[in-house]
């Protein structure tokens, strides 16, 4: 980990070329810019505002559904939302709409959801598993629990992912293999999400990069959990917070202070100082 940690003074000397290519700044939310109280600190608000003023595009990449972004949109001033573990990418609604989530008003950049047949098959597969509970269906427009196959079939929207409580990761892996999809395990939880094989935060960012006519090398990302690993490995500059999983920190170009200390904000201010020189 020490090899990955670069101090603020070293930033201007280390990987300057990669840092100077950044055009889009992307952050995970929970345990990255959100503290344990699910708050965004004042330093973080100011850092993102300064990045916007400097001309950078801003985005979040989160497991959350768009309806659960709420005040974080305004606090960070984001332009784009890579949501629901990368299955849904939106241009952020304008302030004149009070940042309310309204799919018909938002510009959808990317959507990667299950077909009705795939969804029903996955639900059936989950219900066969011993110890499975709380099957939640996460749709483009809303989130529901314990839907029947008939209810799933009747939806007009796109099913982005399913979330279930499972006894262990082996059961999740077995389910994903049987259903032909991808599973995601969040640290400290017994819930597992299932998404399309071709979906994920990295894949969502690929679509967003195409929208902005940039490459992955022009993206700086911040994260902490396993679902951030691919984007940290693939984007131009990958940064982990100190409280990140060990595997995520090992893959990162930089490791910054933890979410309670607003490490993302501190790094961004140093980054802007470097860009100004």
Order of alpha helices (4+ residues) and beta strands (2+ residues): alpha-beta-alpha-beta-alpha-beta-beta-beta-alpha-beta-beta-alpha-beta-alpha-beta-beta-alpha-beta-alpha-beta-alpha-beta-alpha
